[in-house]
Amino acid sequence: MSYYKFTTNGFGISETGIHLLRSNFNYKTIDFKDITLVQIKKGKLINNWLLIFIFGIGLITFSSYCVFKLVIAFNDDSVRRIFIEQIILPVLPLLLGGFRLYTSARNGMVITIRNNRKDVSYPLEDLIKKDEYQDFIDYLKLNKDVNSKLNIYRS
């Protein structure tokens, strides 16, 4: 793992190419020669953000429905007992749904690597936090195999 010039949770860069990582172990290597396009731009930090956004909306809707039913139960004279579980039930889905909405809305710098088969996208937050982002960009610009395929969008 120490042979990577730059590393994040999702990928590492070495002299030979880009190594896709899971738990800091290489599961796939993309050689620099196989890369057709490298884009660095501002984008969503997670994949499938729309699915997570819809899930968060669903949790908040469920929580709102539970609160609505609870208000009806409070105003109904025929209801003699309201259990504590009925009061606590909307809280967890509301918190989890709010967190899901927050994570789906987060934007940041993302690298997208396209090879012949498919695109992979990874956030560059770790490099920015370690203050290695500019060094990473300079390293990609100096690499002769990647420099002609590199697109950096500033926004």
N, CA and C atoms as an extended XYZ file, in Angstrom:
465
Properties=species:S:1:pos:R:3:atomname:S:1:resname:S:1:resid:I:1 pbc="F F F"
N         0.806       -1.186        0.000 N   MET     1
C         0.000        0.000        0.000 CA  MET     1
C         0.853        1.255        0.000 C   MET     1
N         2.090        1.167        0.396 N   SER     2
C         2.932        2.351        0.458 CA  SER     2
C         3.481        2.728       -0.913 C   SER     2
N         3.258        1.896       -1.944 N   TYR     3
C         3.776        2.210       -3.261 CA  TYR     3
C         2.839        3.120       -4.052 C   TYR     3
N         1.716        3.530       -3.477 N   TYR     4
C         0.829        4.471       -4.143 CA  TYR     4
C         1.333        5.889       -3.939 C   TYR     4
N         1.360        6.660       -5.015 N   LYS     5
C         1.736        8.076       -4.912 CA  LYS     5
C         0.645        8.854       -4.189 C   LYS     5
N        -0.606        8.577       -4.557 N   PHE     6
C        -1.764        9.213       -3.940 CA  PHE     6
C        -2.798        8.140       -3.681 C   PHE     6
N        -3.482        8.250       -2.562 N   THR     7
C        -4.480        7.248       -2.224 CA  THR     7
C        -5.679        7.888       -1.528 C   THR     7
N        -6.857        7.338       -1.812 N   THR     8
C        -8.094        7.695       -1.122 CA  THR     8
C        -8.754        6.394       -0.690 C   THR     8
N        -9.980        6.480       -0.221 N   ASN     9
C       -10.691        5.264        0.165 CA  ASN     9
C       -11.033        4.394       -1.045 C   ASN     9
N       -11.194        5.013       -2.224 N   GLY    10
C       -11.646        4.264       -3.389 CA  GLY    10
C       -10.588        3.896       -4.395 C   GLY    10
N        -9.497        4.655       -4.460 N   PHE    11
C        -8.491        4.378       -5.471 CA  PHE    11
C        -7.121        4.825       -5.006 C   PHE    11
N        -6.105        4.313       -5.694 N   GLY    12
C        -4.726        4.706       -5.468 CA  GLY    12
C        -4.037        4.878       -6.808 C   GLY    12
N        -3.081        5.796       -6.867 N   ILE    13
C        -2.336        6.060       -8.097 CA  ILE    13
C        -0.896        5.599       -7.897 C   ILE    13
N        -0.393        4.812       -8.849 N   SER    14
C         1.016        4.408       -8.821 CA  SER    14
C         1.625        4.715      -10.183 C   SER    14
N         2.838        4.276      -10.389 N   GLU    15
C         3.518        4.503      -11.667 CA  GLU    15
C         2.854        3.740      -12.812 C   GLU    15
N         2.221        2.603      -12.511 N   THR    16
C         1.655        1.761      -13.566 CA  THR    16
C         0.234        2.130      -13.943 C   THR    16
N        -0.538        2.687      -13.010 N   GLY    17
C        -1.918        3.019      -13.326 CA  GLY    17
C        -2.722        3.373      -12.098 C   GLY    17
N        -4.017        3.269      -12.267 N   ILE    18
C        -4.969        3.583      -11.203 CA  ILE    18
C        -5.465        2.268      -10.624 C   ILE    18
N        -5.345        2.127       -9.327 N   HIS    19
C        -5.726        0.903       -8.631 CA  HIS    19
C        -7.021        1.167       -7.874 C   HIS    19
N        -8.065        0.415       -8.186 N   LEU    20
C        -9.332        0.536       -7.485 CA  LEU    20
C        -9.238       -0.281       -6.202 C   LEU    20
N        -9.608        0.344       -5.091 N   LEU    21
C        -9.382       -0.256       -3.772 CA  LEU    21
C       -10.695       -0.547       -3.057 C   LEU    21
N       -10.682       -1.629       -2.299 N   ARG    22
C       -11.725       -1.945       -1.316 CA  ARG    22
C       -10.998       -2.296       -0.035 C   ARG    22
N       -11.277       -1.571        1.021 N   SER    23
C       -10.609       -1.768        2.307 CA  SER    23
C        -9.093       -1.718        2.148 C   SER    23
N        -8.611       -0.793        1.337 N   ASN    24
C        -7.192       -0.567        1.051 CA  ASN    24
C        -6.506       -1.740        0.356 C   ASN    24
N        -7.279       -2.627       -0.259 N   PHE    25
C        -6.705       -3.725       -1.036 CA  PHE    25
C        -7.111       -3.560       -2.494 C   PHE    25
N        -6.154       -3.735       -3.375 N   ASN    26
C        -6.379       -3.573       -4.801 CA  ASN    26
C        -7.241       -4.712       -5.333 C   ASN    26
N        -8.387       -4.368       -5.938 N   TYR    27
C        -9.192       -5.410       -6.563 CA  TYR    27
C        -9.205       -5.290       -8.082 C   TYR    27
N        -8.737       -4.147       -8.603 N   LYS    28
C        -8.678       -3.985      -10.048 CA  LYS    28
C        -7.698       -2.873      -10.373 C   LYS    28
N        -6.929       -3.060      -11.423 N   THR    29
C        -5.973       -2.052      -11.862 CA  THR    29
C        -6.320       -1.616      -13.283 C   THR    29
N        -6.363       -0.318      -13.484 N   ILE    30
C        -6.579        0.247      -14.810 CA  ILE    30
C        -5.257        0.878      -15.237 C   ILE    30
N        -4.635        0.320      -16.268 N   ASP    31
C        -3.383        0.882      -16.769 CA  ASP    31
C        -3.650        2.244      -17.390 C   ASP    31
N        -2.656        3.110      -17.312 N   PHE    32
C        -2.797        4.438      -17.888 CA  PHE    32
C        -3.058        4.368      -19.389 C   PHE    32
N        -2.530        3.361      -20.058 N   LYS    33
C        -2.716        3.228      -21.499 CA  LYS    33
C        -4.143        2.833      -21.872 C   LYS    33
N        -4.862        2.180      -20.945 N   ASP    34
C        -6.237        1.743      -21.206 CA  ASP    34
C        -7.264        2.846      -20.953 C   ASP    34
N        -6.856        3.926      -20.343 N   ILE    35
C        -7.786        5.000      -19.997 CA  ILE    35
C        -8.078        5.824      -21.239 C   ILE    35
N        -9.369        6.078      -21.480 N   THR    36
C        -9.742        6.911      -22.623 CA  THR    36
C       -10.055        8.345      -22.206 C   THR    36
N       -10.470        8.568      -20.954 N   LEU    37
C       -10.801        9.910      -20.497 CA  LEU    37
C       -10.703        9.983      -18.979 C   LEU    37
N       -10.148       11.075      -18.474 N   VAL    38
C       -10.121       11.358      -17.042 CA  VAL    38
C       -10.713       12.744      -16.856 C   VAL    38
N       -11.801       12.823      -16.105 N   GLN    39
C       -12.445       14.107      -15.834 CA  GLN    39
C       -12.379       14.399      -14.350 C   GLN    39
N       -12.017       15.614      -14.032 N   ILE    40
C       -12.077       16.085      -12.646 CA  ILE    40
C       -13.013       17.270      -12.645 C   ILE    40
N       -14.109       17.130      -11.915 N   LYS    41
C       -15.138       18.168      -11.917 CA  LYS    41
C       -15.909       18.140      -10.604 C   LYS    41
N       -16.740       19.130      -10.426 N   LYS    42
C       -17.606       19.181       -9.260 CA  LYS    42
C       -18.818       18.310       -9.552 C   LYS    42
N       -19.154       17.432       -8.622 N   GLY    43
C       -20.277       16.526       -8.833 CA  GLY    43
C       -20.745       15.922       -7.518 C   GLY    43
N       -21.664       14.995       -7.610 N   LYS    44
C       -22.202       14.304       -6.438 CA  LYS    44
C       -21.131       13.383       -5.859 C   LYS    44
N       -21.032       13.390       -4.536 N   LEU    45
C       -19.990       12.612       -3.865 CA  LEU    45
C       -20.337       11.140       -3.712 C   LEU    45
N       -21.601       10.778       -3.948 N   ILE    46
C       -21.985        9.373       -3.831 CA  ILE    46
C       -22.623        8.920       -5.131 C   ILE    46
N       -22.497        7.658       -5.418 N   ASN    47
C       -23.181        7.076       -6.559 CA  ASN    47
C       -24.628        6.794       -6.149 C   ASN    47
N       -25.500        6.719       -7.103 N   ASN    48
C       -26.928        6.445       -6.873 CA  ASN    48
C       -27.549        7.460       -5.918 C   ASN    48
N       -27.195        8.719       -6.082 N   TRP    49
C       -27.691        9.747       -5.179 CA  TRP    49
C       -29.198        9.926       -5.309 C   TRP    49
N       -29.742        9.718       -6.498 N   LEU    50
C       -31.189        9.888       -6.681 CA  LEU    50
C       -31.970        8.830       -5.911 C   LEU    50
N       -31.476        7.604       -5.904 N   LEU    51
C       -32.124        6.533       -5.145 CA  LEU    51
C       -32.102        6.838       -3.648 C   LEU    51
N       -30.983        7.333       -3.155 N   ILE    52
C       -30.879        7.675       -1.735 CA  ILE    52
C       -31.762        8.870       -1.401 C   ILE    52
N       -31.877        9.825       -2.315 N   PHE    53
C       -32.761       10.970       -2.130 CA  PHE    53
C       -34.219       10.516       -2.025 C   PHE    53
N       -34.638        9.625       -2.917 N   ILE    54
C       -36.014        9.115       -2.884 CA  ILE    54
C       -36.262        8.329       -1.606 C   ILE    54
N       -35.283        7.544       -1.165 N   PHE    55
C       -35.412        6.802        0.092 CA  PHE    55
C       -35.580        7.760        1.275 C   PHE    55
N       -34.806        8.856        1.289 N   GLY    56
C       -34.932        9.857        2.353 CA  GLY    56
C       -36.287       10.528        2.347 C   GLY    56
N       -36.801       10.852        1.160 N   ILE    57
C       -38.144       11.441        1.043 CA  ILE    57
C       -39.193       10.459        1.555 C   ILE    57
N       -39.017        9.187        1.235 N   GLY    58
C       -39.952        8.168        1.720 CA  GLY    58
C       -39.952        8.061        3.242 C   GLY    58
N       -38.778        8.108        3.852 N   LEU    59
C       -38.705        8.044        5.315 CA  LEU    59
C       -39.351        9.267        5.967 C   LEU    59
N       -39.123       10.430        5.400 N   ILE    60
C       -39.726       11.641        5.954 CA  ILE    60
C       -41.240       11.628        5.750 C   ILE    60
N       -41.694       11.107        4.626 N   THR    61
C       -43.138       10.984        4.388 CA  THR    61
C       -43.769       10.022        5.388 C   THR    61
N       -43.114        8.894        5.635 N   PHE    62
C       -43.611        7.944        6.644 CA  PHE    62
C       -43.673        8.593        8.014 C   PHE    62
N       -42.646        9.344        8.372 N   SER    63
C       -42.620       10.020        9.664 CA  SER    63
C       -43.742       11.050        9.759 C   SER    63
N       -43.970       11.783        8.690 N   SER    64
C       -45.055       12.777        8.682 CA  SER    64
C       -46.415       12.102        8.829 C   SER    64
N       -46.585       10.967        8.171 N   TYR    65
C       -47.838       10.218        8.297 CA  TYR    65
C       -48.054        9.762        9.741 C   TYR    65
N       -47.001        9.278       10.387 N   CYS    66
C       -47.116        8.841       11.783 CA  CYS    66
C       -47.464       10.008       12.699 C   CYS    66
N       -46.872       11.167       12.461 N   VAL    67
C       -47.189       12.350       13.268 CA  VAL    67
C       -48.636       12.769       13.034 C   VAL    67
N       -49.081       12.717       11.780 N   PHE    68
C       -50.468       13.066       11.457 CA  PHE    68
C       -51.437       12.143       12.185 C   PHE    68
N       -51.182       10.849       12.153 N   LYS    69
C       -52.045        9.892       12.866 CA  LYS    69
C       -52.006       10.114       14.380 C   LYS    69
N       -50.847       10.521       14.893 N   LEU    70
C       -50.711       10.783       16.317 CA  LEU    70
C       -51.503       12.028       16.718 C   LEU    70
N       -51.497       13.054       15.904 N   VAL    71
C       -52.274       14.264       16.195 CA  VAL    71
C       -53.759       13.942       16.172 C   VAL    71
N       -54.177       13.113       15.220 N   ILE    72
C       -55.588       12.703       15.178 CA  ILE    72
C       -55.948       11.935       16.445 C   ILE    72
N       -55.041       11.067       16.905 N   ALA    73
C       -55.298       10.291       18.125 CA  ALA    73
C       -55.366       11.208       19.351 C   ALA    73
N       -54.538       12.252       19.392 N   PHE    74
C       -54.589       13.191       20.519 CA  PHE    74
C       -55.918       13.955       20.553 C   PHE    74
N       -56.455       14.271       19.398 N   ASN    75
C       -57.684       15.052       19.334 CA  ASN    75
C       -58.944       14.200       19.402 C   ASN    75
N       -58.814       12.915       19.351 N   ASP    76
C       -59.964       12.014       19.400 CA  ASP    76
C       -60.283       11.696       20.858 C   ASP    76
N       -61.529       11.978       21.249 N   ASP    77
C       -61.933       11.739       22.653 CA  ASP    77
C       -62.126       10.260       22.955 C   ASP    77
N       -62.337        9.445       21.942 N   SER    78
C       -62.562        8.022       22.196 CA  SER    78
C       -61.252        7.267       22.472 C   SER    78
N       -60.122        7.868       22.149 N   VAL    79
C       -58.829        7.221       22.408 CA  VAL    79
C       -58.442        7.506       23.851 C   VAL    79
N       -58.302        6.468       24.644 N   ARG    80
C       -57.995        6.616       26.065 CA  ARG    80
C       -56.502        6.516       26.362 C   ARG    80
N       -55.763        5.794       25.514 N   ARG    81
C       -54.358        5.539       25.819 CA  ARG    81
C       -53.516        5.695       24.550 C   ARG    81
N       -52.422        6.443       24.683 N   ILE    82
C       -51.444        6.566       23.605 CA  ILE    82
C       -50.126        6.041       24.161 C   ILE    82
N       -49.589        5.060       23.504 N   PHE    83
C       -48.367        4.435       23.979 CA  PHE    83
C       -47.148        5.275       23.607 C   PHE    83
N       -46.100        5.134       24.405 N   ILE    84
C       -44.867        5.885       24.168 CA  ILE    84
C       -44.230        5.508       22.833 C   ILE    84
N       -44.434        4.261       22.402 N   GLU    85
C       -43.894        3.826       21.120 CA  GLU    85
C       -44.488        4.615       19.959 C   GLU    85
N       -45.767        5.004       20.096 N   GLN    86
C       -46.406        5.788       19.052 CA  GLN    86
C       -45.809        7.195       18.965 C   GLN    86
N       -45.323        7.693       20.057 N   ILE    87
C       -44.716        9.020       20.067 CA  ILE    87
C       -43.278        8.950       19.551 C   ILE    87
N       -42.570        7.884       19.883 N   ILE    88
C       -41.164        7.749       19.490 CA  ILE    88
C       -41.017        7.277       18.046 C   ILE    88
N       -41.999        6.550       17.526 N   LEU    89
C       -41.900        5.962       16.187 CA  LEU    89
C       -41.518        6.962       15.087 C   LEU    89
N       -42.064        8.159       15.026 N   PRO    90
C       -41.690        9.060       13.915 CA  PRO    90
C       -40.282        9.651       14.020 C   PRO    90
N       -39.657        9.577       15.175 N   VAL    91
C       -38.389       10.270       15.373 CA  VAL    91
C       -37.257        9.629       14.551 C   VAL    91
N       -37.078        8.328       14.644 N   LEU    92
C       -35.974        7.665       13.945 CA  LEU    92
C       -36.077        7.786       12.419 C   LEU    92
N       -37.235        7.525       11.816 N   PRO    93
C       -37.309        7.728       10.360 CA  PRO    93
C       -37.088        9.186        9.950 C   PRO    93
N       -37.493       10.134       10.771 N   LEU    94
C       -37.265       11.538       10.454 CA  LEU    94
C       -35.772       11.862       10.462 C   LEU    94
N       -35.061       11.390       11.483 N   LEU    95
C       -33.620       11.632       11.553 CA  LEU    95
C       -32.873       10.927       10.414 C   LEU    95
N       -33.209        9.677       10.166 N   LEU    96
C       -32.551        8.919        9.102 CA  LEU    96
C       -32.872        9.508        7.721 C   LEU    96
N       -34.111        9.927        7.514 N   GLY    97
C       -34.491       10.544        6.251 CA  GLY    97
C       -33.782       11.870        6.035 C   GLY    97
N       -33.658       12.661        7.094 N   GLY    98
C       -32.925       13.923        6.976 CA  GLY    98
C       -31.461       13.692        6.648 C   GLY    98
N       -30.860       12.686        7.271 N   PHE    99
C       -29.469       12.359        6.977 CA  PHE    99
C       -29.309       11.889        5.535 C   PHE    99
N       -30.258       11.098        5.045 N   ARG   100
C       -30.216       10.622        3.662 CA  ARG   100
C       -30.348       11.785        2.680 C   ARG   100
N       -31.206       12.738        2.980 N   LEU   101
C       -31.331       13.918        2.118 CA  LEU   101
C       -30.030       14.720        2.106 C   LEU   101
N       -29.404       14.851        3.262 N   TYR   102
C       -28.141       15.581        3.354 CA  TYR   102
C       -27.046       14.902        2.538 C   TYR   102
N       -26.911       13.579        2.683 N   THR   103
C       -25.851       12.883        1.968 CA  THR   103
C       -26.098       12.859        0.459 C   THR   103
N       -27.357       12.820        0.045 N   SER   104
C       -27.625       12.808       -1.392 CA  SER   104
C       -27.411       14.175       -2.025 C   SER   104
N       -27.456       15.227       -1.242 N   ALA   105
C       -27.307       16.580       -1.784 CA  ALA   105
C       -25.866       17.078       -1.763 C   ALA   105
N       -24.949       16.346       -1.155 N   ARG   106
C       -23.558       16.818       -1.042 CA  ARG   106
C       -22.846       16.803       -2.384 C   ARG   106
N       -22.164       17.888       -2.669 N   ASN   107
C       -21.359       18.024       -3.887 CA  ASN   107
C       -19.908       18.238       -3.499 C   ASN   107
N       -19.012       17.893       -4.398 N   GLY   108
C       -17.593       18.101       -4.181 CA  GLY   108
C       -16.824       17.725       -5.434 C   GLY   108
N       -15.513       17.750       -5.330 N   MET   109
C       -14.669       17.398       -6.466 CA  MET   109
C       -14.655       15.877       -6.640 C   MET   109
N       -14.850       15.445       -7.878 N   VAL   110
C       -14.974       14.027       -8.211 CA  VAL   110
C       -14.089       13.743       -9.420 C   VAL   110
N       -13.453       12.584       -9.415 N   ILE   111
C       -12.699       12.127      -10.588 CA  ILE   111
C       -13.504       11.016      -11.255 C   ILE   111
N       -13.659       11.134      -12.564 N   THR   112
C       -14.338       10.108      -13.356 CA  THR   112
C       -13.317        9.530      -14.335 C   THR   112
N       -13.141        8.229      -14.272 N   ILE   113
C       -12.163        7.538      -15.107 CA  ILE   113
C       -12.933        6.658      -16.081 C   ILE   113
N       -12.694        6.875      -17.356 N   ARG   114
C       -13.364        6.089      -18.390 CA  ARG   114
C       -12.322        5.236      -19.096 C   ARG   114
N       -12.578        3.935      -19.077 N   ASN   115
C       -11.753        3.051      -19.902 CA  ASN   115
C       -12.671        2.453      -20.962 C   ASN   115
N       -12.239        1.465      -21.669 N   ASN   116
C       -13.018        0.936      -22.790 CA  ASN   116
C       -14.368        0.383      -22.376 C   ASN   116
N       -14.455       -0.116      -21.164 N   ARG   117
C       -15.680       -0.788      -20.763 CA  ARG   117
C       -16.670        0.110      -20.047 C   ARG   117
N       -16.230        0.869      -19.034 N   LYS   118
C       -17.199        1.641      -18.262 CA  LYS   118
C       -16.529        2.792      -17.527 C   LYS   118
N       -17.364        3.623      -16.929 N   ASP   119
C       -16.895        4.764      -16.150 CA  ASP   119
C       -16.920        4.409      -14.666 C   ASP   119
N       -15.907        4.873      -13.950 N   VAL   120
C       -15.905        4.779      -12.494 CA  VAL   120
C       -15.675        6.189      -11.960 C   VAL   120
N       -16.349        6.497      -10.874 N   SER   121
C       -16.291        7.840      -10.318 CA  SER   121
C       -15.983        7.754       -8.826 C   SER   121
N       -15.062        8.593       -8.356 N   TYR   122
C       -14.652        8.586       -6.959 CA  TYR   122
C       -14.496       10.013       -6.454 C   TYR   122
N       -14.894       10.256       -5.213 N   PRO   123
C       -14.699       11.597       -4.651 CA  PRO   123
C       -13.230       11.853       -4.323 C   PRO   123
N       -12.839       13.109       -4.395 N   LEU   124
C       -11.464       13.506       -4.094 CA  LEU   124
C       -11.366       14.212       -2.746 C   LEU   124
N       -12.335       14.005       -1.873 N   GLU   125
C       -12.347       14.662       -0.566 CA  GLU   125
C       -11.122       14.331        0.275 C   GLU   125
N       -10.691       13.071        0.225 N   ASP   126
C        -9.532       12.667        1.033 CA  ASP   126
C        -8.280       13.426        0.618 C   ASP   126
N        -8.103       13.598       -0.691 N   LEU   127
C        -6.932       14.340       -1.163 CA  LEU   127
C        -7.010       15.817       -0.783 C   LEU   127
N        -8.204       16.371       -0.814 N   ILE   128
C        -8.378       17.775       -0.442 CA  ILE   128
C        -8.115       17.960        1.044 C   ILE   128
N        -8.597       17.018        1.869 N   LYS   129
C        -8.366       17.109        3.320 CA  LYS   129
C        -6.892       16.958        3.671 C   LYS   129
N        -6.187       16.093        2.922 N   LYS   130
C        -4.758       15.900        3.171 CA  LYS   130
C        -3.914       16.971        2.480 C   LYS   130
N        -4.561       17.907        1.809 N   ASP   131
C        -3.895       19.009        1.091 CA  ASP   131
C        -2.959       18.481        0.004 C   ASP   131
N        -3.392       17.425       -0.692 N   GLU   132
C        -2.623       16.831       -1.774 CA  GLU   132
C        -3.309       17.003       -3.130 C   GLU   132
N        -4.380       17.759       -3.174 N   TYR   133
C        -5.169       17.879       -4.403 CA  TYR   133
C        -4.354       18.484       -5.542 C   TYR   133
N        -3.672       19.591       -5.285 N   GLN   134
C        -2.911       20.242       -6.348 CA  GLN   134
C        -1.737       19.379       -6.801 C   GLN   134
N        -1.102       18.687       -5.860 N   ASP   135
C        -0.025       17.767       -6.225 CA  ASP   135
C        -0.558       16.627       -7.103 C   ASP   135
N        -1.753       16.168       -6.799 N   PHE   136
C        -2.408       15.116       -7.580 CA  PHE   136
C        -2.670       15.592       -9.014 C   PHE   136
N        -3.185       16.798       -9.153 N   ILE   137
C        -3.443       17.363      -10.482 CA  ILE   137
C        -2.133       17.503      -11.262 C   ILE   137
N        -1.111       18.019      -10.588 N   ASP   138
C         0.190       18.182      -11.244 CA  ASP   138
C         0.772       16.838      -11.674 C   ASP   138
N         0.597       15.812      -10.846 N   TYR   139
C         1.098       14.476      -11.192 CA  TYR   139
C         0.388       13.934      -12.431 C   TYR   139
N        -0.937       14.148      -12.509 N   LEU   140
C        -1.664       13.679      -13.689 CA  LEU   140
C        -1.259       14.455      -14.942 C   LEU   140
N        -0.981       15.747      -14.782 N   LYS   141
C        -0.558       16.546      -15.938 CA  LYS   141
C         0.826       16.147      -16.434 C   LYS   141
N         1.695       15.706      -15.526 N   LEU   142
C         3.042       15.301      -15.919 CA  LEU   142
C         3.093       13.903      -16.546 C   LEU   142
N         2.072       13.091      -16.279 N   ASN   143
C         2.038       11.744      -16.844 CA  ASN   143
C         1.673       11.837      -18.325 C   ASN   143
N         2.542       11.360      -19.183 N   LYS   144
C         2.349       11.511      -20.625 CA  LYS   144
C         1.159       10.703      -21.142 C   LYS   144
N         0.813        9.586      -20.503 N   ASP   145
C        -0.314        8.774      -20.944 CA  ASP   145
C        -1.661        9.387      -20.567 C   ASP   145
N        -1.691       10.178      -19.511 N   VAL   146
C        -2.950       10.724      -19.012 CA  VAL   146
C        -3.151       12.169      -19.435 C   VAL   146
N        -2.090       12.908      -19.637 N   ASN   147
C        -2.186       14.347      -19.882 CA  ASN   147
C        -3.095       14.682      -21.062 C   ASN   147
N        -3.018       13.943      -22.153 N   SER   148
C        -3.844       14.242      -23.325 CA  SER   148
C        -5.313       13.864      -23.116 C   SER   148
N        -5.594       13.039      -22.134 N   LYS   149
C        -6.965       12.574      -21.873 CA  LYS   149
C        -7.583       13.254      -20.658 C   LYS   149
N        -6.909       14.234      -20.078 N   LEU   150
C        -7.320       14.850      -18.827 CA  LEU   150
C        -8.175       16.087      -19.097 C   LEU   150
N        -9.339       16.134      -18.479 N   ASN   151
C       -10.220       17.302      -18.514 CA  ASN   151
C       -10.461       17.751      -17.078 C   ASN   151
N       -10.133       18.987      -16.783 N   ILE   152
C       -10.366       19.536      -15.450 CA  ILE   152
C       -11.334       20.695      -15.591 C   ILE   152
N       -12.468       20.589      -14.927 N   TYR   153
C       -13.480       21.643      -14.950 CA  TYR   153
C       -13.426       22.384      -13.637 C   TYR   153
N       -13.251       23.659      -13.691 N   ARG   154
C       -13.207       24.481      -12.481 CA  ARG   154
C       -14.570       25.142      -12.316 C   ARG   154
N       -15.178       24.908      -11.176 N   SER   155
C       -16.455       25.581      -10.886 CA  SER   155
C       -16.692       25.658       -9.413 C   SER   155
